[in-house]
Amino acid sequence: KRHKFWETQPVGQFKDLGDTSLPEGPIEPPTSLSEVKQEPYNLPSPYEWTTCDMVSEEMCNEVYLLLTNNYVEDDENMFRFNYSKEFLRWALRPPGFYRSWHIGVRVKTSKKLVAFITGVPARIRVRDAVVIMAEINFLCVHKKLRSKRLAPVMIKEVTRRVHMENIWQAAYTAGVVLPTPVSTCQYWHRSLNPKKLIDVGFSRLGARMTMSRTIKLYKLPDQTVTPGFRKMEPHDVPAVTRLLRNYLKQFVVAPDFDENDVEHWLLPKEGVIDSYLVESPETHEITDFCSFYTLPSSILGNQNHTTLKAAYSYYNVSTKTPLIQLMNDALIVAKQKDFDVFNALDVMQNDSFLKELKFGPGDGKLHYYLYNYRTKHVLKSSELGLVLL
Ligand SMILES: COc1cccc(CC(=N)NC(=O)c2cccnc2OC2CCNCC2)c1
């Protein structure tokens, strides 16, 4: 399939696949800031750029409504991501964020917000090179404005604003294949509320399975089983940072988190991010960590249910507690908090627990991309230590 736009961008091109003579690293050298286009790209005449200040309740609400009605749906158009306002504020205002990277498109006359794209800065290690990148997310064009070629100009504009801050690489994910994935992940789901999942068509009753047999199959204990398993607290930030930095070293691509990043990305926030750790009852050492973020989905066209409450596996570290036991405790806590399903990608060491903990494979894949950075090889998903929101 021809990628008119992507063939013009500094991304791995399909024709280069397998050419291991090309070195790992930036595809194009940085240019001087004076060479970066100073003014915004031109939009089609009815539209204008706007910067979305996510602190403003009104602006945050406009972004929330645009995404709630027009963002990513599953392949069968039965569900649509329904990021909360609190989640969006968390996702878009990490340490060092740029408000100018929260880009909206409005209709000049009505001032209606009809498109959105964002970037946040992140330090990402690729093998032993730490690269400052923009994590690009929430690209959304109103359903009524699709195939007006707005997305390419929005991507060029966020790229221009990233270049203005002297940043030349980016990371993003997509459910579609573009030139060229750095890695491709399979997603998996663990039922927590199988009756609701079957009612809304997320899951199907297994062959030769009754509903009561299915409910029993996914039943979990009421309490976690690991001694010392507790919620993460602010005073745990230094120990969790050490634990996580050491654990992420084993992956080819991973965030280079410092204590500031850990404080923002991993301290629990009600309805946004949950994180737990294991503090050894004997030594009080922090030996293990697990976390998941809250991303509900709207259920499109079901009489009895409007929202699917989904937890998404985030960063997990096991050094003493077996990863399977640690993740089972995460499932138990997610069930206690009334989540319907627990989702995970087959990144990091997730493959080691997915089947045993009764995850089932999802019906799609998530492709990871780097902008203006070539890797020697396409990575196995288990070489990925990066989870995007
Ligand atoms: C259940 O409701 C859905 C609503 C919209 C899309 C999908 C399928 C899908 N595309 N799922 C994922 O991309 C996915 C599955 C497991 C873990 N993380 C995921 O995506 C994350 C990371 C990328 N940005 C979206 C959230 C499901």
The ligand as a Gaussian input file, in Angstrom:
#p B3LYP/6-31G(d) Opt

LIG

0 1
 C      -11.572000      -2.378000      24.437000
 O      -11.696000      -1.102000      23.865000
 C      -10.857000      -0.789000      22.829000
 C      -10.984000       0.505000      22.324000
 C      -10.168000       0.895000      21.255000
 C       -9.213000       0.021000      20.703000
 C       -9.095000      -1.269000      21.218000
 C       -8.100000      -2.228000      20.650000
 C       -6.711000      -1.643000      20.785000
 N       -6.240000      -0.955000      19.843000
 N       -6.030000      -1.880000      21.976000
 C       -4.759000      -1.397000      22.167000
 O       -4.180000      -0.650000      21.390000
 C       -4.079000      -1.841000      23.413000
 C       -4.231000      -3.141000      23.875000
 C       -3.516000      -3.524000      25.026000
 C       -2.667000      -2.621000      25.669000
 N       -2.541000      -1.345000      25.207000
 C       -3.233000      -0.962000      24.108000
 O       -3.090000       0.318000      23.650000
 C       -2.656000       1.280000      24.617000
 C       -1.288000       1.779000      24.165000
 C       -1.412000       2.585000      22.882000
 N       -2.387000       3.665000      23.029000
 C       -3.729000       3.163000      23.373000
 C       -3.689000       2.384000      24.677000
 C       -9.905000      -1.674000      22.300000

